[in-house]
Amino acid sequence: MRIVFAGTPDYAVPSLRALASLKPRHEIVAVVTQPDRPKGRSKVPTPPPVKAAALELGIPAERIFQKSINKPDVLDALRALVPDLLCVVAYGGLLKKDALALAKRYPINAHGSLLPKFRGAAPIQAAILEGERETGVCIMKMEEGLDSGPVMLRRALPIEPEDTAGTLHDKLSALSAECFVEALGEIEAGQAKFEVQDHARATHVPKLTKDSGTIDWSKSAEYLERFLRAMSPWPGAWTAISTPDGKTRKRLRVASASVSENSSRAQGDVVAEKSAFVVTCGLGALRITCIQPEGAREMRVEEFLNGAGRAFAAGARMG
């Protein structure tokens, strides 16, 4: 089968590589990805990971499209390649009707949740936040609705107690690649079957922003422990710490914490131990062992208290 692949970030690269490895039985005839973006302090335009991987795999530069797949000229060029399948994973844009009609067989997508739960842009973070014990990947036939198409294949994956969005990202990225290969086998054999989603059970999750990582200390300690893992590595879980008089205030990222014993202190109050901050939450307390002050490196709380943070050793507040 002839495949058009659409994807952009690191998450999509294993799927691209897995599909490319099926040549000559199947062939990636084109790749659609997002434009190069400025990166770092130098703001040098940098290609997205999928473009870099496609070039390494020997896909000709003229077959790598960095304009919207919905553009008429892109659609014309892709139609001329007569694709059998459109394989999409983390492309970064909605596909309109004409793009979905490109392939002779199906437009299929690998989504990182067990649909219909967690449709939308941040299913990995949502699964951790909700305290789910498992997540997974669904291969679905794409339609104009957001992640609402019928599912042909689903594979579950346990969420471990120590998983962050970063570690789960890598596991689901690898699983997506495996699922694409399995799905192509079923399609080629004429065994593809699609199950309509139960739309009444659907949940939707929005795209994360920098502000998504702001810690709300009115939440329970158990929730906030999951929140820290869900916001790692990006955007990070951020708060502010203040001295009792409020004259010194510092913004910091909470890098590592665990649920502590219940605290009788007021919400946001901090007890500074030798190697940790114990912060009272809406319910219970959080024991913070590792932080990153804004503009500084990540460090243990003990190191912070022995250095620039000694002013917060008694009576500090967070939030």
Backbone as CSV, one residue per row, in Angstrom:
resi,resn,N_x,N_y,N_z,CA_x,CA_y,CA_z,C_x,C_y,C_z
1,MET,0.839,-1.193,0.000,0.000,0.000,0.000,0.879,1.249,0.000
2,ARG,0.356,2.286,-0.584,1.041,3.577,-0.668,0.497,4.464,0.450
3,ILE,1.407,5.028,1.249,1.030,5.712,2.482,1.453,7.176,2.453
4,VAL,0.546,8.067,2.817,0.892,9.443,3.169,0.892,9.500,4.696
5,PHE,2.003,9.947,5.267,2.143,10.025,6.721,2.072,11.480,7.153
6,ALA,1.263,11.775,8.169,1.163,13.131,8.714,1.453,13.095,10.207
7,GLY,2.476,13.825,10.621,2.869,13.899,12.027,3.920,14.970,12.193
8,THR,4.189,15.343,13.438,5.125,16.459,13.652,6.151,16.231,14.762
9,PRO,5.751,15.960,16.026,6.724,15.967,17.129,7.427,14.630,17.301
10,ASP,8.249,14.563,18.351,8.971,13.320,18.676,8.026,12.131,18.804
11,TYR,6.841,12.384,19.351,5.876,11.299,19.576,5.592,10.526,18.285
12,ALA,5.598,11.207,17.147,5.226,10.581,15.872,6.378,9.854,15.198
13,VAL,7.604,10.090,15.617,8.766,9.538,14.917,8.812,8.011,14.925
14,PRO,8.581,7.320,16.066,8.594,5.856,16.010,7.584,5.281,15.021
15,SER,6.422,5.915,14.889,5.423,5.445,13.927,5.929,5.616,12.501
16,LEU,6.542,6.750,12.214,7.121,6.970,10.883,8.172,5.916,10.574
17,ARG,9.056,5.677,11.516,10.127,4.695,11.303,9.550,3.277,11.123
18,ALA,8.537,2.942,11.913,7.939,1.608,11.820,7.286,1.395,10.460
19,LEU,6.577,2.394,9.967,5.930,2.261,8.662,6.960,2.230,7.528
20,ALA,8.024,3.018,7.676,9.073,3.030,6.662,9.784,1.677,6.588
21,SER,9.839,0.964,7.721,10.532,-0.327,7.753,9.773,-1.410,6.988
22,LEU,8.524,-1.146,6.623,7.711,-2.138,5.915,7.964,-2.138,4.401
23,LYS,8.812,-1.237,3.930,9.152,-1.193,2.513,9.955,-2.443,2.144
24,PRO,9.749,-3.085,1.003,8.974,-2.610,-0.160,7.502,-3.021,-0.159
25,ARG,7.078,-3.783,0.850,5.672,-4.223,0.841,4.730,-3.032,0.895
26,HIS,5.063,-2.066,1.745,4.316,-0.810,1.816,5.323,0.329,1.676
27,GLU,4.863,1.467,1.166,5.788,2.571,0.902,5.195,3.899,1.364
28,ILE,6.006,4.668,2.085,5.616,6.036,2.422,5.946,6.919,1.216
29,VAL,4.902,7.425,0.562,5.109,8.206,-0.661,5.196,9.698,-0.380
30,ALA,4.770,10.121,0.814,4.869,11.537,1.182,4.707,11.689,2.688
31,VAL,5.260,12.775,3.201,5.141,13.129,4.616,4.620,14.558,4.708
32,VAL,3.641,14.762,5.580,3.116,16.101,5.832,3.401,16.441,7.286
33,THR,4.000,17.587,7.521,4.363,17.986,8.876,4.249,19.501,8.995
34,GLN,4.544,20.027,10.161,4.435,21.469,10.392,5.705,22.191,9.908
35,PRO,5.640,23.509,9.724,6.808,24.273,9.270,7.942,24.265,10.298
36,ASP,9.154,24.588,9.847,10.267,24.801,10.759,9.912,25.949,11.705
37,ARG,10.336,25.822,12.961,10.026,26.853,13.960,11.304,27.371,14.602
38,PRO,11.332,28.660,15.005,12.493,29.170,15.742,12.653,28.411,17.057
39,LYS,13.898,28.110,17.422,14.142,27.327,18.626,15.301,27.919,19.413
40,GLY,15.178,27.879,20.750,16.255,28.333,21.619,16.430,29.838,21.604
41,ARG,17.450,30.283,22.298,17.716,31.724,22.382,18.133,32.313,21.049
42,SER,18.757,31.503,20.212,19.210,32.000,18.915,18.078,32.151,17.912
43,LYS,16.927,31.509,18.211,15.757,31.568,17.334,16.058,31.052,15.924
44,VAL,16.975,30.116,15.821,17.295,29.524,14.519,16.143,28.610,14.097
45,PRO,15.618,28.753,12.869,14.550,27.866,12.404,15.004,26.404,12.441
46,THR,14.220,25.578,13.105,14.579,24.180,13.312,13.473,23.285,12.773
47,PRO,13.832,22.268,11.995,12.796,21.381,11.455,12.135,20.559,12.544
48,PRO,10.852,20.231,12.399,10.205,19.357,13.372,10.833,17.968,13.317
49,PRO,10.752,17.211,14.423,11.372,15.888,14.463,10.972,14.964,13.325
50,VAL,9.715,15.019,12.894,9.270,14.135,11.809,9.974,14.476,10.495
51,LYS,10.181,15.745,10.224,10.899,16.114,9.001,12.329,15.600,9.052
52,ALA,12.994,15.798,10.181,14.377,15.336,10.314,14.453,13.819,10.120
53,ALA,13.513,13.087,10.723,13.513,11.624,10.594,13.214,11.202,9.163
54,ALA,12.305,11.909,8.509,11.951,11.570,7.128,13.155,11.714,6.202
55,LEU,13.919,12.775,6.385,15.117,12.970,5.564,16.143,11.870,5.833
56,GLU,16.299,11.491,7.108,17.224,10.408,7.451,16.805,9.086,6.799
57,LEU,15.509,8.898,6.659,14.986,7.671,6.066,15.048,7.677,4.543
58,GLY,15.507,8.775,3.977,15.669,8.848,2.529,14.434,9.292,1.780
59,ILE,13.453,9.834,2.498,12.277,10.368,1.800,12.677,11.686,1.136
60,PRO,12.461,11.819,-0.182,12.915,13.022,-0.895,12.313,14.294,-0.311
61,ALA,13.116,15.341,-0.283,12.663,16.607,0.299,11.416,17.134,-0.401
62,GLU,11.302,16.876,-1.710,10.132,17.366,-2.443,8.859,16.596,-2.093
63,ARG,8.999,15.487,-1.374,7.834,14.727,-0.927,7.507,15.012,0.543
64,ILE,8.189,16.000,1.134,7.917,16.407,2.513,7.224,17.767,2.463
65,PHE,5.972,17.806,2.856,5.154,19.008,2.740,5.014,19.669,4.111
66,GLN,5.353,20.962,4.184,5.309,21.688,5.453,4.289,22.820,5.447
67,LYS,3.308,22.673,4.586,2.144,23.551,4.601,0.952,22.737,5.086
68,SER,-0.123,23.395,5.449,-1.310,22.684,5.912,-1.766,21.661,4.878
69,ILE,-2.108,20.484,5.347,-2.591,19.422,4.457,-3.896,19.823,3.787
70,ASN,-4.579,20.830,4.321,-5.853,21.279,3.756,-5.680,22.266,2.603
71,LYS,-4.452,22.724,2.341,-4.213,23.670,1.254,-4.458,22.990,-0.098
72,PRO,-5.130,23.671,-1.028,-5.438,23.052,-2.326,-4.216,22.527,-3.074
73,ASP,-3.086,23.268,-3.035,-1.909,22.804,-3.774,-1.299,21.559,-3.138
74,VAL,-1.361,21.461,-1.801,-0.864,20.265,-1.121,-1.770,19.074,-1.439
75,LEU,-3.066,19.303,-1.398,-4.007,18.234,-1.717,-3.803,17.722,-3.140
76,ASP,-3.605,18.637,-4.082,-3.380,18.228,-5.473,-2.124,17.368,-5.598
77,ALA,-1.052,17.791,-4.936,0.211,17.045,-5.012,0.064,15.658,-4.387
78,LEU,-0.673,15.561,-3.270,-0.851,14.274,-2.605,-1.769,13.351,-3.410
79,ARG,-2.808,13.911,-4.019,-3.701,13.091,-4.852,-2.932,12.473,-6.015
80,ALA,-1.995,13.225,-6.560,-1.219,12.731,-7.702,-0.374,11.515,-7.340
81,LEU,-0.122,11.315,-6.045,0.663,10.172,-5.589,-0.201,8.930,-5.354
82,VAL,-1.491,9.080,-5.503,-2.474,7.990,-5.416,-2.269,7.151,-4.138
83,PRO,-2.416,7.757,-2.959,-2.198,6.994,-1.716,-3.353,6.044,-1.399
84,ASP,-3.013,4.895,-0.831,-4.022,3.962,-0.338,-4.453,4.318,1.077
85,LEU,-3.489,4.795,1.890,-3.759,5.114,3.291,-3.207,6.486,3.645
86,LEU,-3.900,7.153,4.538,-3.388,8.352,5.194,-3.223,7.983,6.658
87,CYS,-1.979,7.957,7.148,-1.677,7.592,8.538,-1.282,8.849,9.302
88,VAL,-2.024,9.164,10.357,-1.856,10.420,11.082,-1.573,10.139,12.551
89,VAL,-0.579,10.816,13.102,-0.324,10.758,14.539,0.318,12.069,14.970
90,ALA,-0.330,12.771,15.889,0.200,14.030,16.435,0.624,14.993,15.331
91,TYR,-0.244,15.188,14.359,0.066,16.099,13.245,0.059,17.550,13.696
92,GLY,-0.898,17.921,14.543,-0.932,19.289,15.043,-1.893,20.193,14.313
93,GLY,-2.883,19.619,13.646,-3.884,20.419,12.946,-5.073,19.552,12.570
94,LEU,-6.232,20.169,12.445,-7.434,19.442,12.058,-7.435,19.183,10.561
95,LEU,-7.880,18.015,10.161,-7.985,17.664,8.753,-9.422,17.891,8.296
96,LYS,-9.578,18.632,7.199,-10.909,18.910,6.677,-11.346,17.791,5.728
97,LYS,-12.558,17.935,5.220,-13.199,16.879,4.434,-12.344,16.417,3.265
98,ASP,-11.772,17.335,2.503,-11.002,16.947,1.319,-9.730,16.185,1.695
99,ALA,-9.103,16.567,2.796,-7.904,15.850,3.245,-8.264,14.442,3.693
100,LEU,-9.393,14.297,4.359,-9.820,12.982,4.837,-10.204,12.051,3.683
101,ALA,-10.481,12.640,2.515,-10.875,11.846,1.345,-9.691,11.504,0.437
102,LEU,-8.480,11.825,0.868,-7.292,11.621,0.024,-7.033,10.153,-0.319
103,ALA,-7.132,9.303,0.700,-6.694,7.919,0.550,-7.792,7.056,-0.080
104,LYS,-7.374,6.091,-0.915,-8.328,5.181,-1.548,-9.018,4.298,-0.511
105,ARG,-8.300,3.922,0.552,-8.898,3.072,1.579,-9.355,3.908,2.772
106,TYR,-8.437,4.230,3.682,-8.856,4.920,4.905,-7.865,6.013,5.308
107,PRO,-8.380,7.042,5.997,-7.514,7.899,6.804,-7.551,7.346,8.236
108,ILE,-6.414,6.913,8.766,-6.402,6.353,10.127,-5.471,7.170,11.015
109,ASN,-5.814,7.166,12.297,-5.092,7.977,13.281,-4.772,7.127,14.503
110,ALA,-3.576,7.313,15.065,-3.210,6.683,16.338,-3.389,7.721,17.439
111,HIS,-4.336,7.469,18.342,-4.630,8.410,19.427,-4.213,7.802,20.757
112,GLY,-3.567,8.590,21.606,-2.991,8.092,22.849,-3.938,8.052,24.021
113,SER,-5.093,7.425,23.852,-5.996,7.161,24.971,-6.905,6.008,24.579
114,LEU,-7.651,5.505,25.560,-8.630,4.465,25.292,-9.974,5.146,25.021
115,LEU,-10.172,5.500,23.770,-11.380,6.220,23.368,-12.635,5.427,23.744
116,PRO,-13.720,6.161,24.099,-13.935,7.603,23.901,-13.417,8.501,25.029
117,LYS,-12.685,7.941,26.001,-12.102,8.801,27.043,-10.975,9.650,26.480
118,PHE,-10.925,10.881,26.930,-9.807,11.787,26.692,-9.560,12.056,25.201
119,ARG,-10.624,12.459,24.520,-10.448,13.022,23.188,-9.768,14.378,23.341
120,GLY,-9.000,14.770,22.331,-8.396,16.088,22.385,-6.888,16.053,22.449
121,ALA,-6.295,17.191,22.854,-4.867,17.434,22.651,-3.957,16.923,23.758
122,ALA,-4.487,16.624,24.938,-3.610,16.249,26.062,-4.106,14.992,26.770
123,PRO,-4.300,13.885,26.047,-4.837,12.674,26.687,-3.883,12.035,27.682
124,ILE,-2.577,12.172,27.475,-1.602,11.562,28.382,-1.687,12.218,29.753
125,GLN,-1.667,13.533,29.765,-1.747,14.271,31.029,-3.083,14.019,31.733
126,ALA,-4.152,13.958,30.947,-5.482,13.761,31.528,-5.594,12.412,32.227
127,ALA,-5.023,11.377,31.619,-5.103,10.044,32.218,-4.404,10.009,33.577
128,ILE,-3.255,10.670,33.688,-2.543,10.718,34.975,-3.334,11.548,35.985
129,LEU,-3.815,12.708,35.569,-4.570,13.579,36.468,-5.801,12.891,37.041
130,GLU,-6.468,12.107,36.213,-7.702,11.455,36.650,-7.435,10.213,37.493
131,GLY,-6.180,9.850,37.656,-5.864,8.682,38.465,-6.190,7.365,37.780
132,GLU,-6.193,7.359,36.441,-6.475,6.134,35.696,-5.382,5.091,35.954
133,ARG,-5.776,3.844,35.993,-4.803,2.761,36.181,-4.220,2.279,34.862
134,GLU,-4.886,2.599,33.763,-4.368,2.236,32.464,-4.765,3.269,31.430
135,THR,-4.019,3.296,30.363,-4.352,4.103,29.199,-4.026,3.232,27.991
136,GLY,-3.781,3.827,26.851,-3.469,2.993,25.703,-3.517,3.764,24.410
137,VAL,-3.581,3.027,23.309,-3.611,3.606,21.964,-4.794,3.027,21.207
138,CYS,-5.494,3.877,20.492,-6.557,3.446,19.586,-6.195,3.849,18.158
139,ILE,-6.354,2.920,17.239,-6.276,3.240,15.816,-7.710,3.411,15.345
140,MET,-8.023,4.602,14.856,-9.401,4.879,14.447,-9.436,5.415,13.024
141,LYS,-10.563,5.223,12.391,-10.822,5.834,11.094,-11.205,7.280,11.342
142,MET,-10.526,8.195,10.689,-10.751,9.608,10.955,-12.006,10.117,10.257
143,GLU,-12.675,11.036,10.949,-13.807,11.761,10.389,-13.668,13.214,10.827
144,GLU,-14.625,14.036,10.446,-14.472,15.467,10.699,-14.595,15.839,12.176
145,GLY,-15.242,15.023,12.989,-15.303,15.291,14.418,-13.958,15.056,15.087
146,LEU,-13.765,15.650,16.263,-12.491,15.540,16.978,-12.371,14.179,17.668
147,ASP,-11.515,13.316,17.142,-11.235,11.988,17.735,-12.511,11.171,17.939
148,SER,-13.461,11.339,17.046,-14.771,10.708,17.224,-15.006,9.528,16.288
149,GLY,-14.034,9.192,15.442,-14.229,8.153,14.441,-14.277,6.754,15.013
150,PRO,-14.772,5.804,14.232,-14.850,4.414,14.696,-13.470,3.801,14.892
151,VAL,-13.366,2.928,15.893,-12.070,2.366,16.296,-11.907,0.971,15.693
152,MET,-10.731,0.715,15.097,-10.463,-0.613,14.543,-9.531,-1.442,15.419
153,LEU,-8.753,-0.775,16.286,-7.783,-1.508,17.095,-7.501,-0.704,18.357
154,ARG,-7.446,-1.377,19.497,-7.088,-0.698,20.745,-6.171,-1.598,21.556
155,ARG,-5.150,-0.993,22.146,-4.206,-1.724,22.980,-4.000,-0.937,24.275
156,ALA,-4.154,-1.625,25.412,-4.047,-0.972,26.726,-2.618,-1.027,27.249
157,LEU,-2.328,-0.099,28.162,-1.006,0.011,28.772,-1.195,0.447,30.218
158,PRO,-0.602,-0.245,31.197,-0.774,0.187,32.597,-0.063,1.509,32.867
159,ILE,-0.653,2.296,33.747,-0.001,3.516,34.225,0.632,3.185,35.569
160,GLU,1.953,3.248,35.647,2.671,2.927,36.873,2.611,4.109,37.846
161,PRO,2.716,3.849,39.164,2.618,4.926,40.153,3.644,6.038,39.956
162,GLU,4.789,5.705,39.361,5.839,6.710,39.189,5.813,7.360,37.809
163,ASP,4.883,6.980,36.954,4.849,7.524,35.595,4.590,9.025,35.594
164,THR,5.337,9.722,34.771,5.077,11.129,34.472,4.523,11.211,33.055
165,ALA,4.099,12.402,32.667,3.659,12.573,31.279,4.800,12.254,30.324
166,GLY,6.031,12.523,30.752,7.183,12.247,29.906,7.419,10.760,29.696
167,THR,7.383,9.973,30.769,7.625,8.533,30.622,6.464,7.862,29.895
168,LEU,5.234,8.307,30.170,4.077,7.723,29.494,4.059,8.113,28.017
169,HIS,4.501,9.310,27.719,4.645,9.761,26.325,5.497,8.778,25.538
170,ASP,6.641,8.404,26.094,7.562,7.519,25.383,6.965,6.119,25.202
171,LYS,6.273,5.623,26.230,5.657,4.298,26.123,4.549,4.282,25.075
172,LEU,3.709,5.307,25.075,2.598,5.360,24.126,3.086,5.640,22.711
173,SER,4.163,6.391,22.588,4.759,6.634,21.284,5.208,5.327,20.644
174,ALA,5.872,4.487,21.429,6.312,3.178,20.925,5.119,2.273,20.625
175,LEU,4.100,2.313,21.485,2.916,1.486,21.278,2.155,1.930,20.029
176,SER,2.105,3.213,19.759,1.441,3.715,18.551,2.078,3.126,17.302
177,ALA,3.405,3.043,17.302,4.114,2.469,16.152,3.728,1.006,15.959
178,GLU,3.692,0.260,17.062,3.309,-1.156,16.983,1.877,-1.300,16.468
179,CYS,0.997,-0.437,16.926,-0.405,-0.518,16.528,-0.592,-0.197,15.044
180,PHE,0.155,0.765,14.528,0.068,1.079,13.104,0.452,-0.137,12.262
181,VAL,1.540,-0.798,12.639,1.990,-1.973,11.883,0.929,-3.069,11.928
182,GLU,0.355,-3.294,13.107,-0.693,-4.306,13.239,-1.918,-3.925,12.413
183,ALA,-2.289,-2.655,12.441,-3.455,-2.193,11.694,-3.255,-2.374,10.194
184,LEU,-2.059,-2.076,9.694,-1.798,-2.259,8.266,-1.932,-3.723,7.858
185,GLY,-1.495,-4.618,8.739,-1.653,-6.039,8.457,-3.114,-6.429,8.318
186,GLU,-3.955,-5.905,9.217,-5.379,-6.219,9.170,-6.033,-5.621,7.929
187,ILE,-5.650,-4.395,7.592,-6.229,-3.750,6.407,-5.829,-4.506,5.139
188,GLU,-4.553,-4.849,5.052,-4.072,-5.558,3.871,-4.768,-6.908,3.706
189,ALA,-5.049,-7.571,4.829,-5.699,-8.887,4.785,-7.212,-8.793,4.625
190,GLY,-7.734,-7.570,4.555,-9.174,-7.397,4.430,-9.935,-7.717,5.694
191,GLN,-9.264,-7.623,6.844,-9.873,-7.996,8.120,-10.175,-6.801,9.017
192,ALA,-10.043,-5.606,8.487,-10.287,-4.413,9.303,-11.771,-4.286,9.639
193,LYS,-12.062,-4.162,10.937,-13.425,-3.954,11.400,-13.445,-2.729,12.305
194,PHE,-14.449,-1.897,12.133,-14.520,-0.636,12.864,-15.723,-0.625,13.805
195,GLU,-15.454,-0.243,15.060,-16.494,-0.173,16.081,-16.794,1.284,16.407
196,VAL,-18.057,1.649,16.273,-18.464,3.030,16.544,-18.273,3.338,18.026
197,GLN,-17.726,4.504,18.324,-17.537,4.909,19.716,-18.873,5.232,20.384
198,ASP,-18.921,5.036,21.695,-20.073,5.443,22.487,-19.893,6.925,22.825
199,HIS,-20.502,7.778,22.017,-20.274,9.225,22.165,-20.803,9.772,23.492
200,ALA,-21.749,9.078,24.102,-22.298,9.533,25.387,-21.264,9.432,26.502
201,ARG,-20.252,8.584,26.309,-19.213,8.402,27.326,-17.957,9.226,27.027
202,ALA,-17.994,10.034,26.001,-16.804,10.776,25.587,-16.445,11.872,26.584
203,THR,-15.140,12.028,26.809,-14.624,13.168,27.577,-13.605,13.892,26.706
204,HIS,-13.484,15.192,26.928,-12.620,16.018,26.085,-11.589,16.749,26.941
205,VAL,-10.366,16.823,26.452,-9.306,17.502,27.197,-8.679,18.580,26.314
206,PRO,-8.518,19.796,26.843,-7.970,20.894,26.049,-6.444,20.822,25.937
207,LYS,-5.918,21.611,25.055,-4.477,21.736,24.883,-3.870,22.413,26.107
208,LEU,-2.696,21.959,26.527,-2.012,22.583,27.657,-1.404,23.920,27.262
209,THR,-1.337,24.836,28.218,-0.628,26.103,28.053,0.367,26.235,29.204
210,LYS,1.181,27.272,29.178,2.113,27.507,30.282,1.372,27.672,31.604
211,ASP,0.196,28.288,31.555,-0.571,28.521,32.780,-1.187,27.244,33.330
212,SER,-1.239,26.192,32.518,-1.837,24.930,32.985,-1.079,24.350,34.172
213,GLY,0.184,24.739,34.347,1.010,24.173,35.403,0.933,24.900,36.731
214,THR,0.041,25.867,36.875,-0.084,26.594,38.145,-0.716,25.701,39.209
215,ILE,-0.039,25.549,40.337,-0.531,24.675,41.412,-1.643,25.365,42.195
216,ASP,-2.751,24.654,42.378,-3.874,25.134,43.188,-3.840,24.377,44.510
217,TRP,-3.382,25.046,45.560,-3.195,24.372,46.852,-4.499,24.023,47.552
218,SER,-5.644,24.430,46.986,-6.924,24.030,47.562,-7.280,22.584,47.185
219,LYS,-6.562,22.034,46.213,-6.791,20.644,45.818,-6.197,19.699,46.865
220,SER,-6.595,18.437,46.810,-6.074,17.453,47.755,-4.627,17.110,47.437
221,ALA,-3.924,16.610,48.431,-2.526,16.216,48.236,-2.411,15.087,47.210
222,GLU,-3.363,14.149,47.238,-3.320,13.042,46.273,-3.459,13.554,44.847
223,TYR,-4.373,14.498,44.647,-4.536,15.086,43.315,-3.269,15.820,42.893
224,LEU,-2.687,16.607,43.798,-1.524,17.401,43.444,-0.301,16.528,43.160
225,GLU,-0.186,15.382,43.830,0.907,14.469,43.501,0.770,13.989,42.060
226,ARG,-0.457,13.698,41.620,-0.690,13.319,40.222,-0.458,14.507,39.301
227,PHE,-0.851,15.688,39.767,-0.687,16.903,38.969,0.788,17.146,38.641
228,LEU,1.658,16.962,39.620,3.088,17.168,39.385,3.590,16.225,38.298
229,ARG,3.138,14.973,38.344,3.588,13.999,37.349,2.978,14.292,35.977
230,ALA,1.729,14.769,35.974,1.072,15.081,34.697,1.697,16.293,34.018
231,MET,2.214,17.219,34.788,2.806,18.436,34.211,4.302,18.298,33.929
232,SER,4.849,17.108,34.131,6.276,16.867,33.884,6.468,16.124,32.574
233,PRO,7.289,16.616,31.654,8.249,17.710,31.836,7.714,19.106,31.501
234,TRP,6.598,19.209,30.769,6.086,20.525,30.369,4.597,20.587,30.640
235,PRO,4.107,21.720,31.158,4.797,22.990,31.409,5.499,23.062,32.759
236,GLY,5.489,21.963,33.517,6.013,21.981,34.878,4.937,22.448,35.848
237,ALA,5.072,22.056,37.116,4.134,22.462,38.165,4.751,23.623,38.932
238,TRP,4.145,24.792,38.830,4.731,26.026,39.355,3.909,26.618,40.494
239,THR,4.609,27.235,41.433,3.970,27.942,42.535,4.896,29.083,42.961
240,ALA,4.520,29.770,44.009,5.390,30.806,44.583,5.533,30.531,46.072
241,ILE,6.695,30.849,46.631,6.934,30.705,48.055,7.278,32.080,48.621
242,SER,6.676,32.417,49.761,6.861,33.740,50.363,7.310,33.604,51.821
243,THR,8.091,34.557,52.273,8.460,34.624,53.688,7.243,35.101,54.490
244,PRO,7.242,34.896,55.811,6.066,35.273,56.618,5.643,36.730,56.455
245,ASP,6.612,37.624,56.284,6.267,39.046,56.147,5.884,39.416,54.711
246,GLY,6.004,38.472,53.807,5.630,38.715,52.418,6.611,39.550,51.628
247,LYS,7.738,39.944,52.244,8.692,40.814,51.562,9.553,40.072,50.542
248,THR,9.767,38.793,50.778,10.573,37.993,49.847,9.677,36.928,49.233
249,ARG,9.655,36.896,47.925,8.787,35.979,47.201,9.564,35.400,46.033
250,LYS,9.480,34.127,45.859,10.230,33.475,44.787,9.332,32.473,44.071
251,ARG,9.385,32.485,42.749,8.621,31.524,41.947,9.474,30.268,41.744
252,LEU,8.847,29.119,41.860,9.613,27.889,41.693,8.756,26.765,41.121
253,ARG,9.441,25.813,40.512,8.806,24.600,39.994,8.983,23.493,41.010
254,VAL,7.903,22.807,41.316,7.980,21.655,42.216,8.318,20.437,41.360
255,ALA,9.492,19.874,41.574,9.983,18.796,40.715,9.681,17.416,41.259
256,SER,9.634,17.265,42.577,9.417,15.938,43.161,8.715,16.086,44.503
257,ALA,7.669,15.280,44.717,6.918,15.361,45.968,6.139,14.074,46.182
258,SER,5.704,13.871,47.408,4.890,12.711,47.749,3.828,13.144,48.741
259,VAL,2.786,12.333,48.859,1.713,12.629,49.813,2.242,12.414,51.228
260,SER,1.966,13.378,52.117,2.425,13.316,53.498,1.232,13.126,54.432
261,GLU,1.504,13.113,55.731,0.436,12.970,56.713,-0.441,14.223,56.705
262,ASN,-1.649,14.083,57.220,-2.540,15.237,57.285,-1.921,16.339,58.133
263,SER,-2.214,17.561,57.748,-1.684,18.703,58.478,-2.832,19.514,59.061
264,SER,-2.638,20.029,60.262,-3.664,20.853,60.905,-3.438,22.334,60.626
265,ARG,-2.440,22.652,59.837,-2.123,24.045,59.541,-3.031,24.563,58.436
266,ALA,-2.943,25.882,58.165,-3.778,26.498,57.137,-3.265,26.133,55.747
267,GLN,-4.183,26.146,54.777,-3.840,25.826,53.394,-2.704,26.717,52.889
268,GLY,-1.673,26.092,52.343,-0.532,26.829,51.809,0.586,27.036,52.810
269,ASP,0.341,26.751,54.105,1.400,26.887,55.109,2.498,25.853,54.870
270,VAL,3.733,26.271,55.129,4.897,25.429,54.867,5.615,25.109,56.176
271,VAL,5.894,23.839,56.376,6.794,23.417,57.448,8.086,22.974,56.781
272,ALA,9.192,23.655,57.107,10.479,23.324,56.497,11.204,22.301,57.355
273,GLU,11.321,21.094,56.822,12.137,20.079,57.463,13.561,20.214,56.936
274,LYS,14.459,19.364,57.398,15.843,19.439,56.955,15.968,19.241,55.451
275,SER,15.178,18.312,54.894,15.339,17.968,53.483,14.047,18.087,52.690
276,ALA,13.035,18.781,53.233,11.759,18.858,52.517,10.925,20.034,53.003
277,PHE,10.014,20.481,52.149,8.930,21.377,52.530,7.663,20.536,52.651
278,VAL,6.967,20.627,53.765,5.666,19.976,53.899,4.612,21.074,53.802
279,VAL,3.769,20.995,52.760,2.812,22.062,52.474,1.396,21.541,52.694
280,THR,0.599,22.305,53.438,-0.791,21.928,53.682,-1.625,22.179,52.430
281,CYS,-2.405,21.174,52.051,-3.258,21.269,50.861,-4.722,21.374,51.303
282,GLY,-5.629,21.392,50.341,-7.047,21.416,50.681,-7.440,20.208,51.501
283,LEU,-6.776,19.082,51.233,-6.952,17.872,52.016,-5.606,17.178,52.078
284,GLY,-5.085,16.980,53.286,-3.776,16.368,53.442,-2.641,17.345,53.189
285,ALA,-1.451,16.801,53.005,-0.267,17.634,52.811,0.658,16.994,51.781
286,LEU,1.491,17.823,51.185,2.441,17.369,50.175,3.857,17.588,50.700
287,ARG,4.674,16.558,50.606,6.064,16.639,51.054,6.950,16.829,49.830
288,ILE,7.509,18.021,49.691,8.293,18.396,48.509,9.775,18.196,48.806
289,THR,10.436,17.455,47.960,11.853,17.156,48.184,12.778,17.760,47.136
290,CYS,12.234,18.163,46.006,13.082,18.689,44.933,12.356,19.836,44.248
291,ILE,13.068,20.943,44.029,12.464,22.129,43.423,13.419,22.726,42.386
292,GLN,12.882,23.666,41.621,13.716,24.436,40.694,13.296,25.896,40.772
293,PRO,14.040,26.735,41.484,13.720,28.163,41.511,13.799,28.749,40.101
294,GLU,12.922,29.678,39.800,12.906,30.275,38.461,14.268,30.890,38.151
295,GLY,14.785,30.557,36.978,16.079,31.079,36.564,17.266,30.317,37.108
296,ALA,17.012,29.241,37.848,18.100,28.455,38.443,17.941,26.991,38.039
297,ARG,18.875,26.159,38.475,18.826,24.732,38.164,17.952,24.003,39.177
298,GLU,17.607,22.765,38.854,16.860,21.928,39.779,17.771,21.537,40.949
299,MET,17.203,21.497,42.169,18.010,21.181,43.345,17.153,20.536,44.426
300,ARG,17.824,19.857,45.361,17.135,19.318,46.520,16.721,20.464,47.445
301,VAL,15.617,20.290,48.155,15.154,21.321,49.085,16.217,21.611,50.143
302,GLU,16.923,20.575,50.594,17.984,20.756,51.595,19.039,21.735,51.096
303,GLU,19.411,21.601,49.830,20.414,22.504,49.253,19.866,23.925,49.168
304,PHE,18.606,24.062,48.791,17.960,25.369,48.695,17.939,26.063,50.053
305,LEU,17.584,25.316,51.107,17.494,25.903,52.448,18.861,26.259,53.004
306,ASN,19.887,25.563,52.566,21.239,25.877,53.041,21.874,27.028,52.279
307,GLY,21.210,27.471,51.196,21.775,28.532,50.381,20.862,29.742,50.326
308,ALA,20.471,30.106,49.088,19.682,31.324,48.876,18.296,31.251,49.491
309,GLY,17.803,30.025,49.796,16.449,29.890,50.318,16.344,29.843,51.818
310,ARG,17.423,30.177,52.544,17.367,30.046,54.002,16.318,30.966,54.629
311,ALA,15.942,32.030,53.921,14.937,32.948,54.456,13.553,32.298,54.566
312,PHE,13.381,31.156,53.849,12.085,30.472,53.853,12.040,29.307,54.830
313,ALA,13.021,29.212,55.699,13.125,28.066,56.611,12.071,28.068,57.700
314,ALA,11.451,29.203,57.976,10.463,29.260,59.064,9.272,30.101,58.645
315,GLY,8.067,29.543,58.751,6.844,30.288,58.534,6.529,30.677,57.109
316,ALA,7.126,30.003,56.147,6.877,30.371,54.747,5.490,29.921,54.304
317,ARG,5.028,30.496,53.202,3.741,30.122,52.612,3.931,29.891,51.109
318,MET,3.095,29.005,50.560,3.109,28.775,49.116,1.768,29.153,48.521
319,GLY,1.846,29.611,47.278,0.625,29.979,46.558,0.580,31.458,46.267
